């Protein structure tokens, strides 16, 4: 049914696949890993999974993790893609490999790395990242768990002083990990030295029971991450050895002498690593949702045309409006994530190998904004794709609810998105000052802050869209700065007067950044895909302006006729995307097993798929007469007495 759609694509599919995955080698490797999941019976999608108890789901996921380890190197960041595409749940080891090991690489001394790294990589020291507490999440500096140095024994006494200080939410803590990287307030001889990480064994090596002085458990069901054992942990004057403090940047001697070296902000290094994964790999879930929605929109026909032929719902302009701007945004985020990964890796290598922190501020700012923007995009994309599929989109067998449930937590975890936008805003204000005082020090991505006005004839060209997006952010940044400076108390002004304006300004930076990356891909990497990518980039840039042009309106930098031109131009580009829509999503190379959807197979009868599941596979129908019928009779008896 879809072959005709595939044949009308106007670009070479393989070239687009290579662009989406960062090169031929990466795409080939993805296909190889995907093939492992497709052909292993344990990883075949089971749509009855959602009838299982959480306990059974967790055990199945554990069994799958073991099987994956036999074939895949889960410690390799390049393997995160099949990890997140793994049917119905991410592997047990994700936090260990994505957060604990990177933290060690940045925060541990050479001696500690020599002692632990091999054990960490082969899972003989399996740990979690225990930072967030009941009372504090994003506010890391005010965590309340304490690590008090005992000079008599040269040990640290780890203690949870109140209920708010209970560690809460760390993945892999509830059931599995034997060690924890515990972030606590370091105190030596009554003086506080800030929050630092301590590598602590928390469970007995033989029995796996919590050690004396430690209470641990799973926090319970959540929205998404059903198979992840997010846990809680509290300490009652638990004693940890002197070398439990990861001490590359701060050391405490046996007699209590504290020595600092390097940049105290290095602790963000491992969190940056995880945020990069959220941007680079988890963004792919948006593409998965779009593949389902666009394929289904080609299968699904509703209402008849003048020739009495039913119309594919993707041919309706309103359906295109739901999906095509999201498709363009998916491509923009993917190309933006490629640049971000380069920046993060460069920063990580400079810090760990050369003790060079020159890129830390820039990387932190861009990554903060991107994590906020991309994670919101994926959840929003999944929701709109679900809505675009009508009633069937609500069913788990569509493969869409699980994307929304599993991706929505990413908006909050590893940095709540509003907080991250405010962190980017702080960097924007700093660069705004540099535009005047030290223009040569302003990074290339932020030179747009010098813009005050712009006159453009055609608002729909790529170059002019980039200019307008930059100008919009520049105006909003200056507006936020004025609000901030209009009050004497800067802290109070930041918190209660200018916060909305600051977050708004920051939220407009990533669309500008993404457009720069989009244009770079078109100019320097694309060959026969240039034309269709240019159409997508124009739709993305126009959509971003139409969604938020407040800065341009504040300074009269855009008029009503230009707004109408933007709207009309976007609509005029939809027919081009309509011809290429299936090819644009299938360039991801996702198998039916990866999609986990009965409503969007590569080929086959969609309605037969859904009926077969309901009538033959749904375990709730195994009993011809369900036990629950007994309660109907009881309801009648109760009603009779009323």
MOSULHU-V822669 format. One record per residue. RES is the residue in one letter. PHI is phi in degrees with one decimal (none if undefined). PSI is psi in whole degrees, 0 to 359 (NA if undefined). Layout:
RES/PHI/PSI
RES/PHI/PSI
This chain:
X/none/330
X/-97.6/358
X/-60.9/320
X/-62.9/323
X/-65.1/320
X/-66.0/323
X/-71.1/338
X/-89.2/2
X/-60.4/141
X/-108.4/24
X/-150.8/158
X/-73.0/121
X/-61.4/319
X/-66.3/322
X/-61.1/319
X/-66.5/322
X/-59.7/317
X/-64.2/322
X/-65.5/319
X/-68.1/332
X/-105.9/4
X/83.8/19
X/134.4/163
X/-59.9/315
X/-60.9/317
X/-66.3/320
X/-67.8/317
X/-61.5/321
X/-66.4/321
X/-60.8/314
X/-61.8/322
X/-63.2/315
X/-68.7/319
X/-61.0/322
X/-60.9/324
X/-59.2/313
X/-67.7/320
X/-63.6/326
X/-101.5/356
X/-92.4/124
X/-59.0/330
X/-70.8/339
X/-102.7/5
X/-65.1/135
X/-62.5/130
X/-116.4/104
X/-72.1/352
X/-82.7/358
X/-52.3/324
X/-81.4/356
X/-91.8/353
X/-80.7/156
X/-72.2/160
X/-61.5/322
X/-58.0/314
X/-69.4/325
X/-63.1/317
X/-63.3/317
X/-66.9/321
X/-63.1/318
X/-63.6/322
X/-63.3/317
X/-62.7/320
X/-66.0/323
X/-60.5/316
X/-60.4/315
X/-65.1/321
X/-64.5/321
X/-63.0/333
X/-67.6/335
X/-114.2/325
X/-113.3/146
X/-88.8/96
X/-72.2/348
X/-78.5/347
X/-86.1/121
X/-55.1/333
X/-66.8/349
X/-95.2/4
X/-69.0/332
X/-60.7/307
X/-65.8/337
X/-62.0/309
X/-74.6/339
X/-87.9/354
X/-56.0/130
X/-55.3/127
X/57.7/58
X/125.1/142
X/-83.6/156
X/-66.8/160
X/-56.5/323
X/-87.7/5
X/-59.8/311
X/-64.6/320
X/-58.1/311
X/-80.4/327
X/-89.9/341
X/-127.1/313
X/-67.4/309
X/-63.9/314
X/-59.3/324
X/-62.6/318
X/-61.1/316
X/-61.6/330
X/-94.2/321
X/-100.8/338
X/-85.7/151
X/-73.4/168
X/-58.7/321
X/-64.9/318
X/-67.8/321
X/-62.7/317
X/-61.3/322
X/-74.8/322
X/-110.5/335
X/-61.6/317
X/-62.2/318
X/-63.9/323
X/-66.3/315
X/-70.8/330
X/-96.3/11
X/70.2/12
X/-75.1/346
X/-128.9/93
X/-99.3/121
X/-131.7/171
X/-124.6/171
X/-108.9/94
X/-97.5/86
X/-112.8/303
X/-61.3/141
X/-120.7/169
X/-55.7/318
X/-94.7/347
X/-145.0/132
X/-121.1/277
X/-64.4/332
X/-81.5/71
X/-62.4/322
X/-64.9/343
X/-108.9/21
X/-56.9/149
X/-110.7/348
X/-59.6/136
X/-116.9/149
X/-126.4/98
X/-96.7/124
X/-74.9/128
X/-100.6/107
X/-67.0/331
X/-67.8/324
X/-110.9/356
X/55.7/46
X/-126.9/164
X/-103.6/135
X/-100.8/107
X/-88.0/127
X/-144.3/144
X/-101.8/102
X/-74.3/340
X/-157.2/173
X/-63.2/327
X/-65.2/336
X/-84.3/359
X/-62.6/128
X/-64.7/132
X/-145.2/129
X/99.1/345
X/-56.2/128
X/-71.6/146
X/74.9/3
X/-83.5/320
X/-58.6/320
X/-124.7/326
X/-106.8/314
X/-70.7/149
X/-99.0/337
X/-124.1/161
X/-141.6/138
X/-90.0/97
X/-95.3/123
X/-93.7/124
X/-144.9/159
X/-75.2/116
X/-78.5/127
X/-126.9/126
X/-129.2/118
X/50.7/47
X/82.1/355
X/-104.1/136
X/-89.4/140
X/-121.7/17
X/88.9/183
X/-86.0/130
X/-140.3/158
X/-91.4/140
X/-125.5/128
X/-93.4/112
X/-130.2/135
X/-74.9/129
X/-116.0/345
X/-127.0/151
X/-65.8/137
X/-62.7/326
X/-91.4/314
X/-96.2/342
X/67.0/11
X/-79.9/151
X/-57.6/141
X/-68.2/158
X/-58.2/131
X/95.6/2
X/-128.8/133
X/-115.1/131
X/-137.2/149
X/-171.7/175
X/-88.4/143
X/-84.3/347
X/110.9/182
X/-62.9/150
X/-137.1/174
X/-80.4/103
X/84.5/174
X/51.4/43
X/-64.0/329
X/-92.1/358
X/-89.8/129
X/-87.7/63
X/-56.7/131
X/-127.3/178
X/-123.0/157
X/-157.6/134
X/-132.1/155
X/-119.8/140
X/-118.5/86
X/49.7/51
X/-80.6/134
X/-96.3/129
X/-122.3/145
X/-67.6/164
X/-58.5/321
X/-82.9/10
X/-72.6/336
X/-71.8/121
X/-68.6/118
X/-122.3/34
X/-68.0/326
X/-114.8/352
X/-150.2/134
X/-128.0/145
X/-121.6/121
X/-79.4/171
X/-60.6/331
X/-95.7/11
X/89.5/16
X/-83.0/128
X/-102.9/131
X/-129.4/124
X/-103.5/152
X/-156.9/150
X/80.9/190
X/-88.3/122
X/-64.4/344
X/-83.6/3
X/-61.7/339
X/-58.6/339
X/-75.0/350
X/-55.9/312
X/-71.3/326
X/-66.7/323
X/-59.5/321
X/-60.6/315
X/-69.9/321
X/-62.8/325
X/-63.5/320
X/-63.7/319
X/-60.0/321
X/-75.2/317
X/-79.0/314
X/-100.4/316
X/-71.8/340
X/-59.7/333
X/-60.4/338
X/-65.7/331
X/-62.1/319
X/-65.3/324
X/-65.0/315
X/-62.0/319
X/-67.5/324
X/-61.1/315
X/-62.2/311
X/-66.2/319
X/-73.0/318
X/-61.5/314
X/-61.4/323
X/-68.1/342
X/-87.5/325
X/-71.2/319
X/-76.9/129
X/-122.0/138
X/-144.7/132
X/68.1/159
X/-113.4/151
X/-88.1/190
X/-65.5/339
X/-93.9/13
X/66.6/22
X/-100.8/136
X/-67.6/146
X/-102.3/132
X/-65.2/135
X/-68.5/341
X/-71.9/345
X/-81.2/349
X/-78.8/134
X/-61.0/324
X/-66.1/325
X/-68.5/322
X/-63.8/322
X/-64.5/327
X/-68.8/322
X/-105.5/324
X/-69.3/319
X/-61.0/325
X/-67.4/323
X/-62.7/317
X/-63.8/320
X/-67.6/324
X/-58.7/311
X/-60.8/319
X/-62.0/317
X/-67.0/321
X/-63.1/313
X/-68.1/326
X/-66.1/321
X/-66.5/331
X/-63.2/314
X/-66.0/320
X/-64.0/319
X/-61.9/320
X/-61.1/316
X/-65.6/315
X/-64.9/316
X/-65.1/321
X/-62.9/314
X/-62.7/315
X/-61.7/316
X/-68.1/322
X/-63.8/318
X/-68.7/310
X/-74.6/331
X/-103.7/329
X/-122.2/359
X/56.9/36
X/-105.1/117
X/-106.6/17
X/-65.6/334
X/-98.8/1
X/-60.8/312
X/-63.3/313
X/-61.8/313
X/-62.9/315
X/-60.3/317
X/-66.5/308
X/-63.5/317
X/-67.4/324
X/-61.5/312
X/-65.6/320
X/-68.0/317
X/-60.0/317
X/-63.2/315
X/-71.1/313
X/-71.6/319
X/-67.8/324
X/-65.6/318
X/-57.1/313
X/-63.1/314
X/-63.9/317
X/-64.5/319
X/-63.2/314
X/-60.9/319
X/-66.3/315
X/-70.0/327
X/-65.3/319
X/-61.4/314
X/-64.4/327
X/-72.0/346
X/-98.7/12
X/60.2/213
X/-60.3/321
X/-66.2/337
X/-66.1/339
X/-78.3/340
X/-80.6/142
X/-59.7/330
X/-66.1/347
X/-73.5/338
X/83.2/0
X/-92.4/316
X/-56.7/322
X/-64.9/326
X/-65.4/315
X/-62.8/314
X/-64.7/316
X/-75.0/332
X/-92.8/335
X/-59.6/321
X/-58.6/335
X/-65.7/341
X/-65.0/331
X/-102.2/317
X/-71.3/157
X/55.0/38
X/110.8/107
X/-63.8/138
X/-62.8/324
X/-64.5/317
X/-61.0/318
X/-65.5/321
X/-63.4/323
X/-68.3/328
X/-67.6/321
X/-64.3/321
X/-59.6/321
X/-61.1/320
X/-69.7/322
X/-59.4/317
X/-64.2/321
X/-62.8/316
X/-71.2/331
X/-62.9/321
X/-64.5/319
X/-67.6/332
X/-55.5/325
X/-89.4/313
X/-89.8/324
X/-141.0/68
X/-58.1/329
X/-71.9/344
X/-87.9/353
X/-76.6/124
X/-60.5/153
X/-54.8/320
X/-66.1/345
X/-116.9/9
X/-68.1/342
X/-61.0/342
X/-64.3/347
X/-80.4/349
X/-67.8/134
X/-114.8/327
X/-156.6/164
X/-155.6/135
X/-112.7/117
X/-125.8/138
X/-80.5/312
X/-112.8/110
X/-77.3/358
X/-106.3/359
X/-76.8/157
X/-59.9/313
X/-61.6/317
X/-71.9/326
X/-62.8/318
X/-62.9/316
X/-59.6/314
X/-67.8/322
X/-64.9/319
X/-66.0/316
X/-63.2/319
X/-58.2/313
X/-66.9/321
X/-61.1/313
X/-63.4/316
X/-67.4/327
X/-66.0/317
X/-68.4/323
X/-62.8/317
X/-64.7/321
X/-63.1/320
X/-64.1/317
X/-62.9/319
X/-63.9/318
X/-81.0/353
X/-79.8/359
X/-124.3/145
X/-69.2/318
X/-86.2/104
X/-64.3/321
X/-65.2/314
X/-64.7/321
X/-62.6/316
X/-60.8/317
X/-79.7/325
X/-124.3/351
X/-118.3/318
X/-112.4/0
X/-57.7/316
X/-62.9/315
X/-65.3/322
X/-65.5/314
X/-64.7/323
X/-63.8/314
X/-60.5/314
X/-63.6/324
X/-66.5/343
X/-93.6/357
X/-75.4/313
X/-62.4/321
X/-55.8/320
X/-65.1/313
X/-60.0/314
X/-60.0/321
X/-65.8/322
X/-60.5/316
X/-68.9/323
X/-61.0/312
X/-63.8/320
X/-61.8/319
X/-63.0/316
X/-63.5/314
X/-76.7/325
X/-114.4/348
X/-123.8/320
X/-73.6/148
X/-121.7/275
X/-82.6/0
X/-101.0/2
X/-55.8/315
X/-65.0/311
X/-70.0/326
X/-66.8/326
X/-64.6/321
X/-62.8/314
X/-61.2/317
X/-63.6/321
X/-65.7/317
X/-61.2/318
X/-63.3/310
X/-61.7/317
X/-63.0/316
X/-62.1/318
X/-63.7/322
X/-69.4/315
X/-64.7/328
X/-72.1/330
X/-156.7/94
X/-120.5/27
X/-56.7/319
X/-62.9/315
X/-62.8/322
X/-69.4/324
X/-60.4/326
X/-110.6/17
X/54.4/42
X/-95.0/2
X/-149.2/143
X/-116.7/175
X/-63.7/325
X/-66.9/321
X/-67.7/324
X/-63.8/317
X/-62.4/320
X/-61.9/318
X/-60.4/314
X/-64.0/313
X/-65.5/321
X/-65.2/316
X/-59.1/315
X/-64.3/326
X/-70.8/341
X/-88.1/343
X/-59.0/319
X/-58.1/327
X/-67.0/316
X/-66.3/325
X/-57.9/319
X/-65.2/329
X/-109.3/3
X/-57.9/312
X/-63.4/317
X/-64.3/324
X/-66.0/327
X/-86.1/327
X/-75.4/349
X/-62.5/341
X/-70.5/341
X/72.0/27
X/-78.7/131
X/-79.2/167
X/-60.8/325
X/-67.0/324
X/-70.9/324
X/-68.2/328
X/57.4/39
X/-130.6/133
X/-85.8/345
X/-96.9/0
X/-141.7/51
X/-71.6/159
X/-61.0/319
X/-144.2/163
X/121.0/180
X/-97.7/106
X/-58.7/313
X/-69.7/326
X/-65.5/321
X/-57.2/311
X/-66.3/319
X/-66.8/320
X/-61.5/319
X/-64.3/311
X/-62.3/319
X/-90.2/335
X/-119.8/330
X/-106.4/335
X/-64.8/112
X/-63.5/340
X/-66.8/341
X/-96.3/5
X/-64.2/324
X/-87.4/127
X/-63.8/322
X/-122.9/115
X/-76.2/148
X/-59.0/334
X/-63.2/344
X/-62.1/334
X/-59.5/329
X/-76.2/337
X/-62.7/317
X/-63.7/321
X/-64.9/323
X/-62.7/320
X/-63.8/320
X/-65.6/318
X/-63.1/315
X/-62.6/325
X/-65.6/334
X/-87.3/350
X/-75.2/NA
